[in-house]
Amino acid sequence: MTTPEQRIPDLPEADAYLREIGILGDMRVKIDECCKYYEMLFENTDYKIFISERKNKEGETIFENLWFFSEDGVSEYKNFVRSETSNLDFMALKPQISSLIDIHTNGFIPGSAGVDSTMSLAVALYNTEARWALSASGLNCEYLYEIFKFVKSST
């Protein structure tokens, strides 16, 4: 459970998270490469990850952005699957990080995500023009819910 003094969301370690949401093979290799790049760039190996994804009309998972949460801040690795170049944003976390939280769910009740569950979370960052936009489907909704609790406790 996230507490107000906690600096990162209560997410599992990367290996456990990726196994739980079923990421294997080439996608896992790509994520490992992104993590190594993040570690080299930010000189940080103490972080949690979240993969923003959604289902298309055919029910296939479309991976969007890879998020890194650390004591120092939040980084978004944009279009990590489709892009040959690295595009990372970094946002330092402050005691009050958000001024607006917009949450949408469909078929999702915390603790009982089903295969058809979806969730999206938009966060407008306090005193900036920056916004986070994350989405999830299936079991990944549970992890996005942990990020929501973290953001809510930080406002």
C-alpha positions in Angstrom: 0.0 0.0 0.0 1.3 3.4 -0.9 1.8 5.9 2.0 2.2 9.7 1.7 5.9 9.5 2.4 6.5 6.9 -0.2 8.5 8.2 -3.2 7.7 5.6 -5.8 4.5 3.5 -6.5 4.1 0.1 -4.9 4.9 -2.0 -8.0 6.7 -5.3 -8.2 10.3 -5.5 -9.4 10.7 -5.5 -13.2 11.3 -9.2 -13.7 8.2 -10.1 -11.7 6.1 -7.5 -13.3 7.0 -8.5 -16.9 6.3 -12.2 -16.1 3.0 -11.3 -14.5 1.7 -9.4 -17.5 3.1 -12.0 -19.9 6.0 -10.2 -21.7 8.4 -12.6 -23.2 10.7 -13.0 -26.2 11.7 -10.1 -28.4 9.6 -7.6 -26.4 11.4 -8.6 -23.2 14.8 -8.1 -24.9 13.7 -4.6 -26.1 12.6 -3.7 -22.6 15.9 -5.0 -21.1 17.7 -2.8 -23.6 15.6 0.3 -22.6 16.3 -0.4 -18.9 20.0 -0.7 -19.5 19.9 2.6 -21.4 17.9 4.3 -18.6 20.4 3.0 -16.0 23.4 4.3 -18.0 21.8 7.7 -18.7 20.5 8.4 -15.2 23.1 6.3 -13.3 20.3 4.6 -11.4 19.4 1.0 -10.9 16.8 1.4 -8.2 13.5 1.9 -10.0 10.2 0.3 -10.8 8.7 0.2 -14.3 5.2 0.3 -15.8 4.3 -0.3 -19.5 1.5 1.8 -20.8 -0.5 -0.3 -23.3 -4.0 -0.7 -24.8 -5.9 -3.2 -26.8 -6.7 -2.4 -30.5 -10.1 -3.3 -32.2 -8.7 -6.8 -32.9 -7.9 -7.4 -29.2 -4.1 -7.2 -29.8 -2.0 -5.4 -27.2 -0.4 -2.2 -28.4 2.6 -1.2 -26.2 3.0 2.5 -26.0 5.4 3.9 -23.5 7.7 2.5 -20.8 7.7 4.4 -17.5 10.4 4.5 -14.9 9.6 5.5 -11.3 12.6 6.2 -8.9 13.3 8.2 -5.8 14.6 11.0 -8.2 11.6 11.2 -10.4 9.6 9.8 -13.3 10.8 9.1 -16.8 8.8 8.2 -19.8 10.5 6.3 -22.6 8.2 7.2 -25.5 7.3 4.7 -28.3 9.9 2.3 -27.0 8.8 -0.5 -29.3 8.4 1.3 -32.6 11.3 3.9 -32.4 14.9 3.2 -33.3 15.9 6.3 -31.4 15.7 7.0 -27.7 13.2 9.6 -26.5 13.1 9.9 -22.7 11.4 12.6 -20.6 12.4 13.1 -16.9 10.2 14.8 -14.3 11.4 15.4 -10.8 8.9 14.5 -8.1 7.9 17.2 -5.6 5.8 16.8 -2.5 2.7 17.9 -4.4 3.0 16.4 -7.8 -0.5 16.7 -9.3 -3.2 19.3 -9.7 -5.6 17.1 -11.7 -6.2 13.4 -11.8 -8.4 12.0 -14.6 -9.2 8.3 -14.3 -11.3 6.2 -16.6 -12.1 2.5 -16.1 -14.2 -0.1 -18.0 -14.9 -3.4 -16.4 -12.2 -2.9 -13.8 -12.6 -3.3 -10.0 -9.4 -3.1 -8.0 -8.3 -6.6 -7.0 -10.3 -8.4 -9.7 -9.0 -7.3 -13.1 -10.4 -9.4 -16.0 -9.1 -9.8 -19.5 -11.6 -7.2 -20.8 -10.7 -4.6 -18.0 -9.3 -1.3 -19.2 -8.1 1.8 -17.3 -6.6 5.1 -18.2 -5.0 7.7 -16.0 -4.1 11.3 -16.9 -2.2 13.4 -14.4 -1.6 17.2 -14.8 1.6 18.0 -12.9 1.4 20.8 -10.4 2.6 24.2 -11.6 3.7 23.0 -15.0 2.3 22.2 -18.4 3.4 18.6 -18.2 1.0 15.7 -18.2 1.3 12.0 -17.7 -1.0 9.8 -19.8 -1.0 6.1 -19.0 -3.3 3.3 -20.0 -3.7 -0.4 -19.2 -5.7 -3.5 -20.0 -6.3 -6.8 -18.2 -4.0 -7.6 -15.3 -1.9 -4.5 -16.0 -4.9 -2.4 -14.7 -3.9 -3.5 -11.2 -0.5 -2.0 -11.6 -1.9 1.3 -13.0 -4.2 1.4 -10.0 -1.1 1.3 -7.8 0.3 4.3 -9.7 -3.1 6.1 -9.2 -2.9 5.4 -5.4 0.7 6.8 -5.4 -0.4 10.0 -7.3 -3.4 10.4 -5.1 -1.4 10.2 -1.9 1.1 12.8 -3.3 -1.5 15.5 -3.9 
